[in-house]
């Protein structure tokens, strides 16, 4: 106790220990939420809504596509280079269901930064926003990337929204909407996961040198979620909370708190694709009350 003097500030209301194995994996935890809160809204984006049941169904289709068409196996690295659009949680849940390891990539990366991260992580498949495909086109020949899955703003929601075309220099490109359609016709094979399995390669900002991939296991994120719930127990309302996600999901805070932790308790999550568009941001805050 003398070595953990901060515990004295908990006042008996916050547990001094959490169970990092409260769930066998992050997937187990999130699948439970998709079943328990099936009819509740999970994500709102560009005026469209995905329920927990929608998220369950569509992410399963993406997992089936990854397995059946791309041959993704447990441990394969898949990069996700997206802003806060509905395709982000669908892609992540699909990747985890297929046993893949998600490599989160900042959509604002330069081609040099992107080349380093893709090669360092050993990425062969990337899910990328159409509008930022040019940096990838410049360096893809210097990487091991074989398959590109392109994403438009409305993909996964059925909304038809204007989007820039994918850079014409890229080949082997499949639209995310097509991947979902193909996955609907394919069988999905559940993958056994445990706490020790790798979940994310979460790259640092590179402020002290080359960006480094922090290896995060399922147990790491289950523990983080249990810690968050222990601290925030009085403020969390399962099946009732509303969250506005303006921080980018490719960063660990929004990924762990806004997405994983609040998804696990059935929150309604409003995704802000561009928080710099203040008029739209304020309008989302008004609607999300």
ZADO-1210 file (C-alpha; in nm, 4 decimals, padded with zeros to 6 digits):
<atoms>
<atom x="00.0000" y="00.0000" z="00.0000" code="UNK" pos="1"/>
<atom x="00.2870" y="00.2394" z="00.0778" code="UNK" pos="2"/>
<atom x="00.4126" y="00.1894" z="-00.2777" code="UNK" pos="3"/>
<atom x="00.0678" y="00.2698" z="-00.4212" code="UNK" pos="4"/>
<atom x="-00.0101" y="00.5761" z="-00.2133" code="UNK" pos="5"/>
<atom x="-00.2631" y="00.7084" z="-00.4667" code="UNK" pos="6"/>
<atom x="-00.5083" y="00.4377" z="-00.3591" code="UNK" pos="7"/>
<atom x="-00.5757" y="00.6402" z="-00.0450" code="UNK" pos="8"/>
<atom x="-00.7557" y="00.8982" z="-00.2614" code="UNK" pos="9"/>
<atom x="-01.0123" y="00.6436" z="-00.3840" code="UNK" pos="10"/>
<atom x="-01.2223" y="00.6924" z="-00.0707" code="UNK" pos="11"/>
<atom x="-01.3536" y="00.3371" z="-00.0703" code="UNK" pos="12"/>
<atom x="-01.5776" y="00.4077" z="-00.3705" code="UNK" pos="13"/>
<atom x="-01.3336" y="00.2949" z="-00.6392" code="UNK" pos="14"/>
<atom x="-01.1951" y="-00.0604" z="-00.6322" code="UNK" pos="15"/>
<atom x="-00.8198" y="-00.0895" z="-00.5940" code="UNK" pos="16"/>
<atom x="-00.8103" y="-00.3870" z="-00.8317" code="UNK" pos="17"/>
<atom x="-00.9896" y="-00.4790" z="-01.1546" code="UNK" pos="18"/>
<atom x="-01.0115" y="-00.8109" z="-01.3345" code="UNK" pos="19"/>
<atom x="-00.8219" y="-00.7919" z="-01.6658" code="UNK" pos="20"/>
<atom x="-00.9824" y="-01.1230" z="-01.7607" code="UNK" pos="21"/>
<atom x="-01.3407" y="-01.0096" z="-01.6978" code="UNK" pos="22"/>
<atom x="-01.3937" y="-01.0988" z="-02.0647" code="UNK" pos="23"/>
<atom x="-01.1985" y="-01.3540" z="-02.2642" code="UNK" pos="24"/>
<atom x="-01.1358" y="-01.0994" z="-02.5388" code="UNK" pos="25"/>
<atom x="-01.2492" y="-00.7566" z="-02.6555" code="UNK" pos="26"/>
<atom x="-01.4578" y="-00.9344" z="-02.9182" code="UNK" pos="27"/>
<atom x="-01.6419" y="-01.1379" z="-02.6547" code="UNK" pos="28"/>
<atom x="-01.7195" y="-00.8172" z="-02.4659" code="UNK" pos="29"/>
<atom x="-01.8476" y="-00.6338" z="-02.7751" code="UNK" pos="30"/>
<atom x="-02.0451" y="-00.9300" z="-02.9093" code="UNK" pos="31"/>
<atom x="-02.2288" y="-00.9447" z="-02.5778" code="UNK" pos="32"/>
<atom x="-02.3222" y="-00.5774" z="-02.6240" code="UNK" pos="33"/>
<atom x="-02.4440" y="-00.6378" z="-02.9800" code="UNK" pos="34"/>
<atom x="-02.6770" y="-00.9081" z="-02.8538" code="UNK" pos="35"/>
<atom x="-02.7956" y="-00.7281" z="-02.5409" code="UNK" pos="36"/>
<atom x="-02.8603" y="-00.3914" z="-02.7093" code="UNK" pos="37"/>
<atom x="-02.9511" y="-00.5205" z="-03.0562" code="UNK" pos="38"/>
<atom x="-03.2344" y="-00.2742" z="-03.1198" code="UNK" pos="39"/>
<atom x="-03.0609" y="00.0338" z="-02.9822" code="UNK" pos="40"/>
<atom x="-02.8810" y="00.2864" z="-03.2053" code="UNK" pos="41"/>
<atom x="-02.5066" y="00.2222" z="-03.2005" code="UNK" pos="42"/>
<atom x="-02.3729" y="00.4850" z="-03.4421" code="UNK" pos="43"/>
<atom x="-02.5098" y="00.7975" z="-03.6050" code="UNK" pos="44"/>
<atom x="-02.3203" y="00.9552" z="-03.8930" code="UNK" pos="45"/>
<atom x="-02.4226" y="01.1887" z="-04.1794" code="UNK" pos="46"/>
<atom x="-02.7884" y="01.1591" z="-04.0818" code="UNK" pos="47"/>
<atom x="-02.7849" y="00.7774" z="-04.0900" code="UNK" pos="48"/>
<atom x="-02.8174" y="00.5312" z="-03.8024" code="UNK" pos="49"/>
<atom x="-02.6726" y="00.1863" z="-03.7443" code="UNK" pos="50"/>
<atom x="-02.8247" y="-00.0192" z="-03.4645" code="UNK" pos="51"/>
<atom x="-02.6237" y="-00.2716" z="-03.2649" code="UNK" pos="52"/>
<atom x="-02.7895" y="-00.5443" z="-03.4721" code="UNK" pos="53"/>
<atom x="-02.6872" y="-00.3651" z="-03.7947" code="UNK" pos="54"/>
<atom x="-02.3320" y="-00.3360" z="-03.6663" code="UNK" pos="55"/>
<atom x="-02.3318" y="-00.7053" z="-03.5767" code="UNK" pos="56"/>
<atom x="-02.4595" y="-00.8125" z="-03.9196" code="UNK" pos="57"/>
<atom x="-02.2402" y="-00.5845" z="-04.1318" code="UNK" pos="58"/>
<atom x="-01.9176" y="-00.6446" z="-03.9408" code="UNK" pos="59"/>
<atom x="-01.9770" y="-01.0189" z="-03.9707" code="UNK" pos="60"/>
<atom x="-02.0103" y="-00.9730" z="-04.3462" code="UNK" pos="61"/>
<atom x="-01.6821" y="-00.7843" z="-04.3584" code="UNK" pos="62"/>
<atom x="-01.5119" y="-01.0581" z="-04.1567" code="UNK" pos="63"/>
<atom x="-01.6472" y="-01.3180" z="-04.4015" code="UNK" pos="64"/>
<atom x="-01.5110" y="-01.1139" z="-04.6917" code="UNK" pos="65"/>
<atom x="-01.1672" y="-01.0889" z="-04.5308" code="UNK" pos="66"/>
<atom x="-01.1598" y="-01.4626" z="-04.4704" code="UNK" pos="67"/>
<atom x="-01.3264" y="-01.5861" z="-04.7887" code="UNK" pos="68"/>
<atom x="-01.1899" y="-01.3460" z="-05.0491" code="UNK" pos="69"/>
<atom x="-00.8603" y="-01.2233" z="-04.9074" code="UNK" pos="70"/>
<atom x="-00.7605" y="-01.5289" z="-04.7061" code="UNK" pos="71"/>
<atom x="-00.7024" y="-01.3288" z="-04.3879" code="UNK" pos="72"/>
<atom x="-00.5791" y="-01.5477" z="-04.1037" code="UNK" pos="73"/>
<atom x="-00.5372" y="-01.4929" z="-03.7327" code="UNK" pos="74"/>
<atom x="-00.2571" y="-01.2444" z="-03.6685" code="UNK" pos="75"/>
<atom x="-00.2578" y="-01.0825" z="-04.0144" code="UNK" pos="76"/>
<atom x="-00.2016" y="-00.7052" z="-04.0039" code="UNK" pos="77"/>
<atom x="-00.4697" y="-00.4863" z="-04.1631" code="UNK" pos="78"/>
<atom x="-00.4283" y="-00.1101" z="-04.1751" code="UNK" pos="79"/>
<atom x="-00.7272" y="00.1203" z="-04.1238" code="UNK" pos="80"/>
<atom x="-00.6789" y="00.4769" z="-04.2492" code="UNK" pos="81"/>
<atom x="-01.0175" y="00.6375" z="-04.1864" code="UNK" pos="82"/>
<atom x="-01.1744" y="00.9421" z="-04.0218" code="UNK" pos="83"/>
<atom x="-01.4764" y="00.9017" z="-03.7931" code="UNK" pos="84"/>
<atom x="-01.7207" y="00.7442" z="-04.0389" code="UNK" pos="85"/>
<atom x="-01.9488" y="00.4445" z="-03.9933" code="UNK" pos="86"/>
<atom x="-01.7098" y="00.2191" z="-04.1837" code="UNK" pos="87"/>
<atom x="-01.4517" y="00.2536" z="-03.9041" code="UNK" pos="88"/>
<atom x="-01.6351" y="00.0498" z="-03.6375" code="UNK" pos="89"/>
<atom x="-01.7646" y="-00.1946" z="-03.9001" code="UNK" pos="90"/>
<atom x="-01.4124" y="-00.2508" z="-04.0307" code="UNK" pos="91"/>
<atom x="-01.2634" y="-00.2848" z="-03.6839" code="UNK" pos="92"/>
<atom x="-01.5185" y="-00.5375" z="-03.5653" code="UNK" pos="93"/>
<atom x="-01.4815" y="-00.7286" z="-03.8908" code="UNK" pos="94"/>
<atom x="-01.1036" y="-00.7372" z="-03.8587" code="UNK" pos="95"/>
<atom x="-01.1213" y="-00.8570" z="-03.4977" code="UNK" pos="96"/>
<atom x="-01.3784" y="-01.1225" z="-03.5871" code="UNK" pos="97"/>
<atom x="-01.1477" y="-01.2528" z="-03.8594" code="UNK" pos="98"/>
<atom x="-00.8647" y="-01.2700" z="-03.6054" code="UNK" pos="99"/>
<atom x="-00.6712" y="-00.9867" z="-03.7672" code="UNK" pos="100"/>
<atom x="-00.4585" y="-00.7212" z="-03.5998" code="UNK" pos="101"/>
<atom x="-00.5697" y="-00.3647" z="-03.6724" code="UNK" pos="102"/>
<atom x="-00.3019" y="-00.1082" z="-03.7533" code="UNK" pos="103"/>
<atom x="-00.4552" y="00.2360" z="-03.7027" code="UNK" pos="104"/>
<atom x="-00.3230" y="00.4985" z="-03.9441" code="UNK" pos="105"/>
<atom x="-00.3675" y="00.8754" z="-03.9280" code="UNK" pos="106"/>
<atom x="-00.5456" y="00.9880" z="-04.2511" code="UNK" pos="107"/>
<atom x="-00.3297" y="01.3018" z="-04.2479" code="UNK" pos="108"/>
<atom x="-00.0037" y="01.1063" z="-04.2815" code="UNK" pos="109"/>
<atom x="00.2412" y="01.2024" z="-04.5511" code="UNK" pos="110"/>
<atom x="00.3522" y="00.9353" z="-04.7963" code="UNK" pos="111"/>
<atom x="00.6835" y="00.9026" z="-04.6079" code="UNK" pos="112"/>
<atom x="00.5110" y="00.8453" z="-04.2740" code="UNK" pos="113"/>
<atom x="00.2668" y="00.6017" z="-04.4331" code="UNK" pos="114"/>
<atom x="00.5417" y="00.4007" z="-04.6001" code="UNK" pos="115"/>
<atom x="00.7273" y="00.3597" z="-04.2707" code="UNK" pos="116"/>
<atom x="00.4212" y="00.2445" z="-04.0790" code="UNK" pos="117"/>
<atom x="00.2929" y="-00.0010" z="-04.3399" code="UNK" pos="118"/>
<atom x="00.6344" y="-00.1634" z="-04.3731" code="UNK" pos="119"/>
<atom x="00.7077" y="-00.1623" z="-04.0010" code="UNK" pos="120"/>
<atom x="00.3758" y="-00.3355" z="-03.9262" code="UNK" pos="121"/>
<atom x="00.3929" y="-00.5836" z="-04.2153" code="UNK" pos="122"/>
<atom x="00.0609" y="-00.4722" z="-04.3667" code="UNK" pos="123"/>
<atom x="-00.0749" y="-00.6492" z="-04.6760" code="UNK" pos="124"/>
<atom x="-00.4311" y="-00.5101" z="-04.6708" code="UNK" pos="125"/>
<atom x="-00.5418" y="-00.1515" z="-04.6096" code="UNK" pos="126"/>
<atom x="-00.8868" y="00.0013" z="-04.5572" code="UNK" pos="127"/>
<atom x="-00.8538" y="00.3634" z="-04.6684" code="UNK" pos="128"/>
<atom x="-01.0726" y="00.6722" z="-04.7111" code="UNK" pos="129"/>
<atom x="-01.1040" y="00.7661" z="-05.0776" code="UNK" pos="130"/>
<atom x="-01.0031" y="01.1268" z="-05.0172" code="UNK" pos="131"/>
<atom x="-00.6600" y="01.0331" z="-04.8762" code="UNK" pos="132"/>
<atom x="-00.5629" y="00.7638" z="-05.1257" code="UNK" pos="133"/>
<atom x="-00.3009" y="00.9746" z="-05.3096" code="UNK" pos="134"/>
<atom x="-00.0236" y="00.9293" z="-05.0474" code="UNK" pos="135"/>
<atom x="-00.0789" y="00.5540" z="-05.0634" code="UNK" pos="136"/>
<atom x="-00.0567" y="00.5544" z="-05.4430" code="UNK" pos="137"/>
<atom x="00.2816" y="00.7270" z="-05.4204" code="UNK" pos="138"/>
<atom x="00.4423" y="00.4583" z="-05.2034" code="UNK" pos="139"/>
<atom x="00.2413" y="00.1373" z="-05.2403" code="UNK" pos="140"/>
<atom x="00.5039" y="-00.0176" z="-05.4689" code="UNK" pos="141"/>
<atom x="00.7543" y="00.0134" z="-05.1825" code="UNK" pos="142"/>
<atom x="00.5328" y="-00.1843" z="-04.9442" code="UNK" pos="143"/>
<atom x="00.3876" y="-00.5339" z="-04.9157" code="UNK" pos="144"/>
<atom x="00.0299" y="-00.4062" z="-04.9586" code="UNK" pos="145"/>
<atom x="-00.1595" y="-00.6285" z="-05.2044" code="UNK" pos="146"/>
<atom x="-00.5219" y="-00.5280" z="-05.1440" code="UNK" pos="147"/>
<atom x="-00.6836" y="-00.1868" z="-05.1052" code="UNK" pos="148"/>
<atom x="-01.0390" y="-00.1485" z="-04.9697" code="UNK" pos="149"/>
<atom x="-01.1688" y="00.2011" z="-05.0398" code="UNK" pos="150"/>
<atom x="-01.4233" y="00.3798" z="-04.8234" code="UNK" pos="151"/>
<atom x="-01.6647" y="00.6604" z="-04.9034" code="UNK" pos="152"/>
<atom x="-01.8376" y="00.8747" z="-04.6383" code="UNK" pos="153"/>
<atom x="-02.1684" y="00.6851" z="-04.6488" code="UNK" pos="154"/>
<atom x="-02.0341" y="00.3312" z="-04.6848" code="UNK" pos="155"/>
<atom x="-02.1989" y="00.0884" z="-04.4464" code="UNK" pos="156"/>
<atom x="-02.5062" y="00.3074" z="-04.3958" code="UNK" pos="157"/>
<atom x="-02.6664" y="00.2896" z="-04.7394" code="UNK" pos="158"/>
<atom x="-02.6374" y="00.6679" z="-04.7793" code="UNK" pos="159"/>
<atom x="-02.5287" y="00.7950" z="-05.1186" code="UNK" pos="160"/>
<atom x="-02.2888" y="01.0803" z="-05.0446" code="UNK" pos="161"/>
<atom x="-02.0465" y="01.2589" z="-05.2765" code="UNK" pos="162"/>
<atom x="-01.6870" y="01.1427" z="-05.2414" code="UNK" pos="163"/>
<atom x="-01.3633" y="01.1986" z="-05.4319" code="UNK" pos="164"/>
<atom x="-01.2547" y="00.9105" z="-05.6556" code="UNK" pos="165"/>
<atom x="-00.9819" y="00.6719" z="-05.5494" code="UNK" pos="166"/>
<atom x="-00.6414" y="00.7668" z="-05.6901" code="UNK" pos="167"/>
<atom x="-00.6245" y="00.6177" z="-06.0408" code="UNK" pos="168"/>
<atom x="-00.2728" y="00.4837" z="-05.9803" code="UNK" pos="169"/>
<atom x="-00.4034" y="00.2269" z="-05.7311" code="UNK" pos="170"/>
<atom x="-00.4967" y="-00.1213" z="-05.8521" code="UNK" pos="171"/>
<atom x="-00.6642" y="-00.4149" z="-05.6736" code="UNK" pos="172"/>
<atom x="-00.9116" y="-00.1728" z="-05.5180" code="UNK" pos="173"/>
<atom x="-01.2453" y="-00.2989" z="-05.3824" code="UNK" pos="174"/>
<atom x="-01.5059" y="-00.0526" z="-05.2488" code="UNK" pos="175"/>
<atom x="-01.6056" y="-00.1221" z="-04.8889" code="UNK" pos="176"/>
<atom x="-01.9704" y="-00.1455" z="-04.9941" code="UNK" pos="177"/>
<atom x="-01.8788" y="-00.4184" z="-05.2442" code="UNK" pos="178"/>
<atom x="-01.6841" y="-00.6048" z="-04.9770" code="UNK" pos="179"/>
<atom x="-01.9940" y="-00.6028" z="-04.7550" code="UNK" pos="180"/>
<atom x="-02.2120" y="-00.7255" z="-05.0421" code="UNK" pos="181"/>
<atom x="-01.9719" y="-01.0084" z="-05.1245" code="UNK" pos="182"/>
<atom x="-01.9349" y="-01.0986" z="-04.7572" code="UNK" pos="183"/>
<atom x="-02.3108" y="-01.1450" z="-04.7309" code="UNK" pos="184"/>
<atom x="-02.2768" y="-01.4427" z="-04.9675" code="UNK" pos="185"/>
<atom x="-01.9849" y="-01.6017" z="-04.7827" code="UNK" pos="186"/>
<atom x="-01.9606" y="-01.8204" z="-04.4758" code="UNK" pos="187"/>
<atom x="-01.7955" y="-01.6716" z="-04.1683" code="UNK" pos="188"/>
<atom x="-01.5761" y="-01.8935" z="-03.9503" code="UNK" pos="189"/>
<atom x="-01.5419" y="-01.7690" z="-03.5897" code="UNK" pos="190"/>
<atom x="-01.1825" y="-01.7439" z="-03.4688" code="UNK" pos="191"/>
<atom x="-01.0815" y="-01.8466" z="-03.1163" code="UNK" pos="192"/>
<atom x="-00.9344" y="-01.5477" z="-02.9320" code="UNK" pos="193"/>
<atom x="-00.7833" y="-01.5069" z="-02.5859" code="UNK" pos="194"/>
<atom x="-00.6467" y="-01.2264" z="-02.3735" code="UNK" pos="195"/>
<atom x="-00.2898" y="-01.2766" z="-02.4936" code="UNK" pos="196"/>
<atom x="-00.3785" y="-01.2375" z="-02.8616" code="UNK" pos="197"/>
<atom x="-00.2730" y="-00.9176" z="-03.0353" code="UNK" pos="198"/>
<atom x="-00.5546" y="-00.6720" z="-03.1060" code="UNK" pos="199"/>
<atom x="-00.3911" y="-00.3462" z="-03.2224" code="UNK" pos="200"/>
<atom x="-00.0584" y="-00.2129" z="-03.3373" code="UNK" pos="201"/>
<atom x="-00.1161" y="00.1420" z="-03.2154" code="UNK" pos="202"/>
<atom x="00.1535" y="00.3747" z="-03.3452" code="UNK" pos="203"/>
<atom x="00.3028" y="00.6589" z="-03.1434" code="UNK" pos="204"/>
<atom x="00.3139" y="01.0141" z="-03.2728" code="UNK" pos="205"/>
<atom x="00.6819" y="00.9978" z="-03.3659" code="UNK" pos="206"/>
<atom x="00.7725" y="01.3127" z="-03.1724" code="UNK" pos="207"/>
<atom x="01.0867" y="01.1488" z="-03.0289" code="UNK" pos="208"/>
<atom x="01.1987" y="00.9707" z="-03.3453" code="UNK" pos="209"/>
<atom x="01.0411" y="00.7175" z="-03.5766" code="UNK" pos="210"/>
<atom x="00.6836" y="00.6243" z="-03.4922" code="UNK" pos="211"/>
<atom x="00.6720" y="00.2942" z="-03.2997" code="UNK" pos="212"/>
<atom x="00.3931" y="00.0381" z="-03.2885" code="UNK" pos="213"/>
<atom x="00.2692" y="-00.0318" z="-02.9356" code="UNK" pos="214"/>
<atom x="00.1516" y="-00.3945" z="-02.9275" code="UNK" pos="215"/>
<atom x="-00.1867" y="-00.4010" z="-02.7513" code="UNK" pos="216"/>
<atom x="-00.3452" y="-00.7328" z="-02.6587" code="UNK" pos="217"/>
<atom x="-00.7110" y="-00.8108" z="-02.5988" code="UNK" pos="218"/>
<atom x="-00.6321" y="-00.8257" z="-02.2257" code="UNK" pos="219"/>
<atom x="-00.4797" y="-00.4754" z="-02.2427" code="UNK" pos="220"/>
<atom x="-00.8020" y="-00.3258" z="-02.3759" code="UNK" pos="221"/>
<atom x="-01.0295" y="-00.5324" z="-02.1511" code="UNK" pos="222"/>
<atom x="-00.8247" y="-00.4066" z="-01.8539" code="UNK" pos="223"/>
<atom x="-00.8476" y="-00.0456" z="-01.9753" code="UNK" pos="224"/>
<atom x="-01.2234" y="-00.0775" z="-02.0144" code="UNK" pos="225"/>
<atom x="-01.2635" y="-00.2293" z="-01.6671" code="UNK" pos="226"/>
<atom x="-01.0501" y="00.0515" z="-01.5206" code="UNK" pos="227"/>
<atom x="-01.2606" y="00.3138" z="-01.6950" code="UNK" pos="228"/>
<atom x="-01.5847" y="00.1572" z="-01.5730" code="UNK" pos="229"/>
<atom x="-01.4484" y="00.1378" z="-01.2187" code="UNK" pos="230"/>
<atom x="-01.3683" y="00.5088" z="-01.2131" code="UNK" pos="231"/>
<atom x="-01.6831" y="00.6203" z="-01.3991" code="UNK" pos="232"/>
<atom x="-01.9389" y="00.3847" z="-01.2452" code="UNK" pos="233"/>
<atom x="-02.1555" y="00.6670" z="-01.1078" code="UNK" pos="234"/>
<atom x="-02.1686" y="00.8424" z="-01.4459" code="UNK" pos="235"/>
<atom x="-02.2313" y="00.5496" z="-01.6806" code="UNK" pos="236"/>
<atom x="-02.5862" y="00.4404" z="-01.7680" code="UNK" pos="237"/>
<atom x="-02.5915" y="00.1141" z="-01.9673" code="UNK" pos="238"/>
<atom x="-02.8351" y="00.1294" z="-02.2564" code="UNK" pos="239"/>
<atom x="-02.8967" y="00.5036" z="-02.2091" code="UNK" pos="240"/>
<atom x="-02.5745" y="00.6977" z="-02.2634" code="UNK" pos="241"/>
<atom x="-02.5168" y="00.9248" z="-02.5630" code="UNK" pos="242"/>
<atom x="-02.1596" y="00.9960" z="-02.6736" code="UNK" pos="243"/>
<atom x="-02.0326" y="01.2477" z="-02.9282" code="UNK" pos="244"/>
<atom x="-01.7022" y="01.1344" z="-03.0806" code="UNK" pos="245"/>
<atom x="-01.5126" y="01.4302" z="-03.2196" code="UNK" pos="246"/>
<atom x="-01.1680" y="01.2999" z="-03.1239" code="UNK" pos="247"/>
<atom x="-01.0333" y="01.0685" z="-03.3974" code="UNK" pos="248"/>
<atom x="-01.0998" y="00.6981" z="-03.3534" code="UNK" pos="249"/>
<atom x="-00.7540" y="00.6149" z="-03.4897" code="UNK" pos="250"/>
<atom x="-00.6129" y="00.7646" z="-03.1673" code="UNK" pos="251"/>
<atom x="-00.6188" y="00.5452" z="-02.8595" code="UNK" pos="252"/>
<atom x="-00.8337" y="00.7669" z="-02.6337" code="UNK" pos="253"/>
<atom x="-01.1427" y="00.7810" z="-02.8559" code="UNK" pos="254"/>
<atom x="-01.0839" y="00.4215" z="-02.9638" code="UNK" pos="255"/>
<atom x="-01.0754" y="00.2918" z="-02.6062" code="UNK" pos="256"/>
<atom x="-01.3236" y="00.5268" z="-02.4373" code="UNK" pos="257"/>
<atom x="-01.5735" y="00.6515" z="-02.6967" code="UNK" pos="258"/>
<atom x="-01.5854" y="00.3326" z="-02.8997" code="UNK" pos="259"/>
<atom x="-01.4893" y="00.0198" z="-02.7057" code="UNK" pos="260"/>
<atom x="-01.5908" y="00.1193" z="-02.3506" code="UNK" pos="261"/>
<atom x="-01.9176" y="00.2909" z="-02.4379" code="UNK" pos="262"/>
<atom x="-02.0103" y="00.0371" z="-02.7061" code="UNK" pos="263"/>
<atom x="-01.9778" y="-00.2314" z="-02.4399" code="UNK" pos="264"/>
<atom x="-02.2569" y="-00.0651" z="-02.2375" code="UNK" pos="265"/>
<atom x="-02.4923" y="00.0080" z="-02.5283" code="UNK" pos="266"/>
<atom x="-02.4267" y="00.3792" z="-02.5807" code="UNK" pos="267"/>
<atom x="-02.5502" y="00.5772" z="-02.8806" code="UNK" pos="268"/>
<atom x="-02.2407" y="00.7166" z="-03.0528" code="UNK" pos="269"/>
<atom x="-02.2537" y="01.0228" z="-03.2790" code="UNK" pos="270"/>
<atom x="-01.9484" y="01.0176" z="-03.5083" code="UNK" pos="271"/>
<atom x="-01.7997" y="01.3532" z="-03.6104" code="UNK" pos="272"/>
<atom x="-01.6121" y="01.3013" z="-03.9363" code="UNK" pos="273"/>
<atom x="-01.4569" y="01.6496" z="-03.9405" code="UNK" pos="274"/>
<atom x="-01.4459" y="01.8335" z="-03.6084" code="UNK" pos="275"/>
<atom x="-01.2846" y="02.1328" z="-03.7811" code="UNK" pos="276"/>
<atom x="-01.6157" y="02.2028" z="-03.9523" code="UNK" pos="277"/>
<atom x="-01.7460" y="02.3888" z="-03.6494" code="UNK" pos="278"/>
<atom x="-02.0927" y="02.4651" z="-03.7855" code="UNK" pos="279"/>
<atom x="-02.1608" y="02.0968" z="-03.8468" code="UNK" pos="280"/>
<atom x="-02.0004" y="02.0023" z="-03.5159" code="UNK" pos="281"/>
<atom x="-02.2232" y="02.2423" z="-03.3207" code="UNK" pos="282"/>
<atom x="-02.5277" y="02.1093" z="-03.5061" code="UNK" pos="283"/>
<atom x="-02.4353" y="01.7521" z="-03.4052" code="UNK" pos="284"/>
<atom x="-02.4006" y="01.8630" z="-03.0421" code="UNK" pos="285"/>
<atom x="-02.7469" y="02.0218" z="-03.0622" code="UNK" pos="286"/>
<atom x="-02.9085" y="01.7102" z="-03.2113" code="UNK" pos="287"/>
<atom x="-02.7284" y="01.4644" z="-02.9842" code="UNK" pos="288"/>
<atom x="-02.8809" y="01.5937" z="-02.6616" code="UNK" pos="289"/>
</atoms>
